[in-house]
């Protein structure tokens, strides 16, 4: 067994003035696995790392136990210093003798010393029993699959190609563009949707690295980060691919608000997207256009704001004023959602341009008049406290984007969660396009309602994140772990001890545990590159079959026995 | 337009907050080198000073800390703390930046945070740095120092020296990403907000630090004036923002920030009357509207649409008088509150006066234009999620040819 070197820091008396380091040295030095115990004045000052490294090399020890300050003190500096000198971080353990012993028990040196000795004892037990996970590296397929060729998917595909990665871009439509194809002016610019996407669509057509599959669907995806096996079905039958990363950019659907404000039964009651189509053909002639916001959104059924409807109404209201001389445009709204500087300026522009705004209360929604064809709207203006009656010949309903069930089906295939509205959930605010399944990235309105600019930025973000691990050549449980510093390995299943109860499968937050048939039995298997070594499986396994070698039950048991050695 | 750029680039990232950290990690992750210039002592920016994230109400610092550590462990990222970009000149094939690192009295590479300077200092100017900074060290406020040098005598590691000078280094970079974040703008010119006239009139960032669980009051919600638990707190939205006299833009993060703070107060002290005075309640992100709905559904924070016209201290410690109109009921009210939190006065830090050093072309409102690559609040008011997305997008644009 590799011998252990113990190095204790006096921290210029901050530790040694309270904790009796000499008595600890005597106690620990008698342990047969300990090669030496050295007390140093400091570990974090210039030259200390080199001196420790020299000591480690000279004595030829395999493991180091440090007694110094807390990880929130200067321990990380010590660790980094040792790592730079070439001491393997995984063989170094540290005990907090300063903040946790000397400082907090400053008034009771005997207790502080006992606590310090016990903690060092337990870490020695850990080092003596610790095993290695034997990390498994997997070769990365340097190709990516992008599902959905709207603004987000196009931007992700072009981003990946710009970084030299081969991309398979799949869309259920015949041509790229998605929802933006029907938008005649993308707020707050003067460009149409197709004009805005032109550079991306052109690159998709011309780049030798991008292959576009129109009218194609993803039939199945299996695998994990670095190696996904994909089956596509399209006009030319099915195709099999192997890719290292998957970008989900499947977009969202439009809500058609049947029954609300006479939609579907009354002439000239249309949705915002239908208005885009009318504007494209020049048919949106009207005297007074009334826009109603939050139709089917921010309500009990869909308690969310769809992000894009307020700016779209501002834009289309101004277009009516610009294109139809003498016309009026009125927006009936709840809160005007124009955060930031660009959209707030757009809102001010609409105010100056003469768009009228009337705030209504969700509990008193506007009522429409007219039989078969809309003729007017009654609305209680909450700011002035009066009911206003507006003659109108065009009622435009701002409806939210809703999640596409096809995205949810893909999410299930990829084993990533969707939120309660059906949109696909990211990992954390600081990881906005990453998912629980490494190697799967999300962008655009499949993730959450977004403007075209936001969707394009998210596509670029997904491309950068995907490229960063496609470029590594190999991935492993350790390299995929986002946790810096000491990395534990991964769980391992003991096929002999496993009874196939499935407890681990139920608790694994990363879908890394799977039941597999071996002969007559089901046994658990760990997809190693997915495992983050959280230990959930080990804690629910009734037979001790699931273990993380670095900290398995033998190690923990040895630590506990050592801690209570004196009591017993 | 097909470009496969295999060359390793060096990118100067100005600002080490969420946006700068994310951009640096994405660049390094793709094999490029980064100079990360941060004005503060440690990375993290404004978010590191927040207590909680919305809408999860989770600790704000933990996920950020992971990213900060990844930055520090990455050999491709050179971090320049306490630094600013003094000049930035274009040169063939890239840029040359002169970066100035301020002189520090306490050398963080030596200080062991033992606190002997704090004990020795007769004027109490040696203090521990803010809780989340790593490594934790003591700092000395040179402006209030009595020059006795007692601290120099007791320091065991010789970390304290008063004769250090600021350091200037010239850095060459292929590209620059501006990620300098935001600052609070002084509300003193707008006298109706009463900022600076009473200790219990705070900006929202001041309040966040004041009530932080890891802060001086360990999560207790008390008045700054006398340490008593307030009976009522008013959160005033759009203070100085959406206002052509100061900041025309909407700062985008303040509605959720106020909801988060008010709900936090309410959970701790259900008796405190919390009122949010808002213009439009802007809740556009995932789960944001439902976060606000908790209050519409009667959790207790009262949402009042309106704007205050006067906030002024009352005599004899009787709190603060606020004159406002509830624009839904049409009622004009004058009410007494124990604390007032002002929200919204955030602007791009590059728009601060005097100029913080070199800066790119800015819009009239102080945001970086499309002429330069930027991300986070200097590009457009943004929360953590948006900043991280823009950062990755900025990283892509610097490492591939723009098109």
Interface residues (C-beta under 8 A of the other chain):
Chain A: X11 X12 X13 X14 X42 X44 X45 X46 X69 X72 X73 X74 X76 X77 X80 X159 X161 X162 X163 X164 X199 X202 X203 X206 X207 X208 X209 X298 X303 X304 X305 X307 X335 X336 X337 X338 X339 X340 X341 X342 X343 X344 X345 X348 X361 X382 X383 X384 X385 X419 X423 X425 X426 X428 X429 X430 X431 X432 X433 X448 X454 X456 X457 X458 X460 X461 X462 X463 X464 X465 X467 X468 X469 X471 X482 X483 X484 X485
Chain B: X1 X2 X3 X4 X5 X6 X18 X22 X26 X29 X30 X31 X53 X56 X63 X64 X66 X67 X69 X70 X72 X73 X109 X110 X112 X113 X114 X134 X135 X136 X156 X157 X242 X248 X249 X250 X252 X280 X281 X282 X283 X284 X285 X286 X287 X288 X289 X290 X293 X327 X328 X330 X363 X365 X367 X380 X381 X382 X383 X384 X385 X386 X388 X389 X390 X391 X392 X393 X395 X396 X397 X399 X400 X401 X403
